[in-house]
Amino acid sequence: MSTGLTTRPTATAVAAPSHDEPSFDGLVHMGDQLRRTGFLPSHIKDGVAFAAIVLMGRELGMGTMAACRKLQVIKGTVTERADSQLARFKSCGGRAQFKELTEAKAVLWLRHPNGDEHLETFTLEDAKRAGLASNDNYSKHPKAMLRSRVITAGLKSLGWEGAVGIYDPDEVADIPATPEPVVVRPKFDEPAAAA
């Protein structure tokens, strides 16, 4: 029985994948083709990286080309710039306001779509204690770096689902690379040569 009412998707709804979206192999092929045009950002080195970024973008509710512009793979981790994370948070009904933003301190007030509130602070002293201030970007652009860190830390502290497991590219760049695992394969005796 129909009620006559129609429902509209809200800002928090994520579109379900279409049945005509390309498979993983199709995305790899698409990425390889787009790489040849020079149209993709330089950080997308091949079709496999393109496919990984597009699939992560789908999970975050992004279209294919928006994902290519906003997401990046660094050290095997798909990352998203802090400003993009904050924009997604706001589009889902979250609220944010910088209470202070200088070259020494960033203070960000956040309200989760469920009503929870949080005030996050990140200072240049915090960056020094964490060993981040030696990063060239902190000396060249301290205000921007503090802004990025207070956003990502604040969204995680608030418990916003959209920030779970997502890092800003500069956060991942600050983490030392994990060495490749060493694989030891057992040696088998060679079969005796036929006489």
C-alpha positions in Angstrom: 0.0 0.0 0.0 1.5 3.3 -1.0 1.4 6.3 1.3 1.8 8.8 -1.5 4.9 10.2 0.1 8.2 10.2 -1.6 11.6 10.3 0.2 14.6 12.2 -0.8 18.1 11.1 0.0 19.8 13.2 2.7 23.3 14.6 2.7 24.4 11.7 4.8 23.1 9.1 2.3 25.7 7.5 0.0 24.5 6.4 -3.4 24.5 2.7 -3.8 26.9 1.4 -6.5 25.3 1.2 -9.9 25.2 -2.2 -11.6 26.9 -0.8 -14.6 30.0 0.4 -12.7 33.2 -1.2 -14.0 34.7 -4.2 -12.3 38.2 -4.0 -10.7 39.7 -5.2 -14.0 37.6 -2.6 -15.9 38.9 0.1 -13.5 42.5 -1.0 -14.0 42.0 -0.8 -17.8 40.3 2.6 -17.5 43.1 3.9 -15.3 45.7 2.7 -17.8 43.9 4.4 -20.6 43.5 7.7 -18.6 47.2 7.7 -17.6 48.2 7.8 -21.2 46.1 11.0 -21.8 48.0 12.8 -19.0 44.6 13.8 -17.5 45.1 12.0 -14.2 47.1 13.6 -11.3 50.8 12.6 -11.3 50.5 10.6 -8.1 48.4 8.0 -10.0 51.1 5.9 -11.5 49.1 3.0 -13.1 45.7 1.5 -13.5 45.9 -0.5 -10.3 46.5 2.7 -8.2 43.6 4.3 -10.1 41.3 1.3 -9.3 42.3 1.4 -5.6 41.6 5.1 -5.4 38.3 4.8 -7.2 37.1 1.9 -5.0 38.0 3.9 -1.8 36.3 6.9 -3.3 33.1 4.9 -3.8 33.1 3.9 -0.2 33.4 7.5 0.8 30.6 8.6 -1.6 32.8 10.2 -4.2 32.5 10.0 -7.9 35.4 8.6 -10.0 37.1 11.9 -11.0 36.5 13.5 -7.6 38.3 10.5 -5.9 41.2 11.0 -8.3 41.5 14.6 -7.3 41.0 14.2 -3.5 42.6 10.8 -2.7 46.2 9.6 -3.0 48.0 6.4 -2.2 51.1 6.9 0.0 53.1 4.1 1.5 50.3 1.7 0.6 47.7 3.8 2.4 44.9 5.7 0.6 44.9 9.2 2.0 42.6 12.2 1.8 43.6 15.9 2.4 42.3 17.4 5.7 40.3 20.1 3.9 38.5 17.4 1.9 37.7 15.4 5.1 36.3 18.6 6.7 34.2 19.3 3.6 32.7 15.7 3.7 32.1 16.1 7.4 30.1 19.3 6.8 28.2 17.8 3.8 27.1 15.0 6.2 25.6 17.6 8.6 28.6 18.3 10.8 29.5 21.8 11.9 33.0 23.3 12.4 34.5 26.6 13.4 38.1 27.6 14.0 38.3 29.3 17.4 42.0 30.2 16.8 44.3 29.7 13.8 47.8 31.2 13.9 51.3 30.1 13.0 51.6 28.7 16.6 48.2 27.3 17.5 45.0 25.9 15.9 41.8 25.4 17.9 38.8 23.8 16.1 35.3 23.4 17.5 33.3 20.5 15.9 29.7 19.3 16.2 29.0 15.8 15.0 25.7 15.3 13.1 24.4 13.4 16.1 25.0 16.5 18.3 28.2 15.5 20.1 30.7 18.4 20.4 34.4 18.5 20.7 37.1 21.2 20.9 40.5 20.1 19.4 43.8 22.0 19.9 47.1 21.4 18.0 50.1 23.6 18.6 53.6 24.0 17.1 54.8 22.7 20.4 52.7 19.5 19.9 54.3 19.2 16.4 57.8 19.5 17.9 57.1 16.9 20.6 55.8 14.5 18.0 59.0 15.1 15.9 57.0 16.7 13.1 58.4 20.2 13.2 61.5 19.1 11.4 59.3 18.5 8.3 60.0 21.2 5.8 56.3 22.1 5.5 56.1 23.1 9.1 58.8 25.8 8.7 57.4 27.0 5.4 53.6 26.8 6.1 53.1 26.3 9.9 49.5 27.7 9.9 48.4 25.3 7.1 50.1 22.3 8.7 48.5 23.1 12.1 45.1 23.5 10.5 45.4 20.1 8.8 46.5 18.3 11.9 43.8 19.9 14.1 41.1 18.9 11.5 42.2 15.2 11.3 42.8 14.9 15.0 39.5 16.6 15.8 37.4 14.4 13.4 39.0 11.3 14.9 38.5 12.5 18.5 34.9 13.3 17.8 34.4 9.7 16.4 33.1 10.7 13.0 32.7 7.6 10.9 34.0 9.3 7.8 37.5 9.8 9.3 38.0 6.2 10.5 41.2 4.9 9.0 41.7 8.0 6.8 44.8 10.1 7.1 46.0 13.3 5.5 48.9 12.7 3.1 51.3 14.7 5.4 50.4 12.4 8.3 51.4 9.3 6.3 54.6 11.0 5.0 55.7 11.6 8.6 55.5 7.8 9.4 58.7 5.9 8.6 58.3 3.3 5.8 57.8 -0.2 6.9 60.5 -2.5 5.5 59.3 -5.1 3.1 58.9 -8.5 4.7 61.6 -11.1 3.9 60.1 -14.3 2.4 62.2 -17.4 3.0 61.4 -20.2 0.7 62.5 -23.8 1.5 65.1 -25.3 -0.7 64.2 -28.7 -2.3 66.8 -31.2 -3.4 67.3 -31.3 -7.1 66.1 -34.6 -8.7 69.0 -36.9 -9.5 70.0 -36.7 -13.2 69.0 -39.7 -15.2 72.0 -42.0 -16.1 
